[in-house]
Amino acid sequence: MFFQDRQERRSCLLGFAIILALLPVFALIWLSERLARLAIKKKKTEGGGRLSDPDKWPRCTNLPQPTVDPVTWRLNITGEVEHPTTLTLQDLTQMRKRKRGLPMHCAKGWVYNATWVGAMFEDIVARVKPLKSARWVRFVGADGYYECASLSRLMSRDAFLAYWLNDDKLPPNHGAPVRLIFPTKYGYKAVKWLTEISFVSSRSKGYLDGKLANYDADGTIRFGPVQHRGLRGRPIQKR
């Protein structure tokens, strides 16, 4: 006989049953992987993709690029705070440093790989001591671009002010001497050539709010129709 005894027959039949039960799972995994690859391929053909060379990163506004002298540059921090202050680049570089390798996501589909180094936003908050009424933070750049974000989100997402990109100082075309880095948010939330931070009680519009499709006030990174929760200290993108 093929089977030596009844116990061996039962074991063999159980093995076949397990394999048959797992076949749909393996098929679903394979199908999911195929669909993901097709989605990535489609995004690339539509103009999206992954870039690592910062010089190839596009901009989403036609605002002229300002010329900012890092020696005379100042960051004014005002609004509903106990201690309004003005910081120099040297002040920021002497504060605690945050280094993050963060993919920066563009609302148009691009993803940009970069490593950023900068001063921790929570340390700036601790220095100026916002009032209880200050629930929002407005950022303004030297080019006239501006954005507004929730103070609690900025703190919980480990936002920081970057002055270093990859292996060198932040280049002029990427917001030198300082730009905002806001993990889990699209790059248009990351204001460049930062000159002013204002703590306010109510939300104000960002520069691109209502002007372009996919550029909403929240700016949380989305993958397809599903909103991605993101990771603490991770994703972002570029403006």
Secondary structure as GFF3:
##gff-version 3
##sequence-region A 1 239
A	DSSP	alpha_helix	6	45	.	.	.	ID=ss1
A	DSSP	beta_strand	49	51	.	.	.	ID=ss2
A	DSSP	three_ten_helix	54	56	.	.	.	ID=ss3
A	DSSP	beta_strand	75	79	.	.	.	ID=ss4
A	DSSP	beta_strand	85	87	.	.	.	ID=ss5
A	DSSP	alpha_helix	89	93	.	.	.	ID=ss6
A	DSSP	beta_strand	97	105	.	.	.	ID=ss7
A	DSSP	beta_strand	110	120	.	.	.	ID=ss8
A	DSSP	alpha_helix	121	128	.	.	.	ID=ss9
A	DSSP	beta_strand	136	141	.	.	.	ID=ss10
A	DSSP	beta_strand	146	150	.	.	.	ID=ss11
A	DSSP	alpha_helix	151	156	.	.	.	ID=ss12
A	DSSP	beta_strand	160	165	.	.	.	ID=ss13
A	DSSP	beta_strand	168	169	.	.	.	ID=ss14
A	DSSP	three_ten_helix	172	174	.	.	.	ID=ss15
A	DSSP	beta_strand	179	181	.	.	.	ID=ss16
A	DSSP	three_ten_helix	187	189	.	.	.	ID=ss17
A	DSSP	beta_strand	194	200	.	.	.	ID=ss18
A	DSSP	beta_strand	222	223	.	.	.	ID=ss19
A	DSSP	beta_strand	226	227	.	.	.	ID=ss20
###
